[in-house]
Amino acid sequence: MSQATQQDIESWLWDSANILRGPVDPANLRDFVFPLLFLKRLSDTWDEEQEKAIKKFGKDIDDETAADFHTFQIPKGCHWADLRRAAENHGVLIQNIMQKIEEANPNQLAQIFGNAPWADHNKMPPERLEKLVSHFSQKDLSPSKVSNDLLGGGYEYLLKRFSDESSTSAGQFFTPRAVVHLLVRILGPQPTESIYDPTCGSAGMLIEAAAEVKQSGGSVRQMRFYGQEVNQTSAAIGRMNLFIHEVEDAQIRREDTLQKPKFIDAKGKLDQFDLVVANPPFSLKDWGADKWATDPHKRAIGGVPPKNNGDYAWVQHMITSMKPETGRVGVVMPHGVLFRSGAEGTIRKHLIESDLLETIIGLAPNLFYGTTIPASLMFFRATKDKKRKKHILFIDASKRFGKGKAQNFLTDEDVEDIFSVYQTLGESEKENISARLVSHDEIEENNWDLNIGRYLKADAAEVVDVQDALASFDQARSELAVAEKALLAKLKAAGYA
């Protein structure tokens, strides 16, 4: 096993998923595979640590001395070997073991295993579970046999494969890694900074920020990582992912971020971070518009977004959550936020006039799970560089992508070229990428419309998604009806109607 390759690990992990295929819905495979994989990792890690303790102090070592060698506690009866010895009722035993391990490690592992219905025979047939336990027993997953990088890579591989199989819901917890890399690369995390993802899903953006610092030769010991996630399973998967990738100083909290933000300081104000990065759900309905105008955290910067579309609510929350001097925001958004009128247009104008919006990058269509529409990346900074002040950098990278069977993708070269264009304010010439630094005056002349095609006409056609166009039409029609009603009331009051 010490000679295992990344491909070996990925193939073995995918075999574990295939054991459940059939009776378990593809959308629920992750609910069972990840927690059991994590349980095996914890148990094997504990055993390896115990061996080191025994090697140093002998077999008669007491529990108190051995505890110094362990990064977490596994209670008696909760080891993988105990699970293997069981002849039946594996589901009930797994639930009990996971619960006891969480209770024994309240600061590190509370609620980390999620809430999969292990003992429900309709959702997890006992014979399949027994095979899955047997499959995971084949490999020693202790850190000396399978490094964090190797297992972390396998974890990411499974996330992507599960996303490929269940694309309708996958976008809620998994963002294509190349897009994450581009977002983080532009935000430029530093070794002493804090990073926050308000829709963290599987925590890929937090992990990528740590990886970016490490690859630059820095240490993440002083970094702080924070995330909030509404889905309990996704939050659990994210915490496991962080643990496997050795991102230790991380907090993941579960709740609806817009309606119940969980990172609040002693005075009741939103915590603020150096980096805020997210791929929030597009065009969220019922996001809490009725309470936004009186939001105690004063997130309604520039106005209240439409009640049936929470895109700008995410932007407002993220900007409010960035530090006033060092803060940077990177967010994935549908193109509609760049040109829709009404309340969104008012908010957009305010953000531009406040000189917070720094860069807009248009990406290719069909890059993201669950939607084929092209998305854009928006970057905001509390303090912009001198050359960028009162300007916005537009980058059209919609022609840069690789074509997969079901989905397009960005290559490493695509990411590096887009980043180069960003760094040089568009002066670096890269194939199929166009860019221009546009003044606020020119944008004002276009009525604060940020459609990329307006400013890079030679290279990009206007992107008008049908759904966005219909939404804008409905919104304009509603606003017209309100205006007509107000006009008729005034005419009637004046005696003209």
Beta strands, then each sheet from edge to edge (+ up, - down):
strand 1: 194-197
strand 2: 224-229
strand 3: 250-254
strand 4: 275-278
strand 5: 328-334
strand 6: 357-362
strand 7: 375-381
strand 8: 391-396
strand 9: 402-403
strand 10: 408-409
strand 11: 434-439
sheet 1: 3+ 2+ 1+ 4+ 5+ 7- 6+ 8+ 11-
sheet 2: 9+ 10-
end
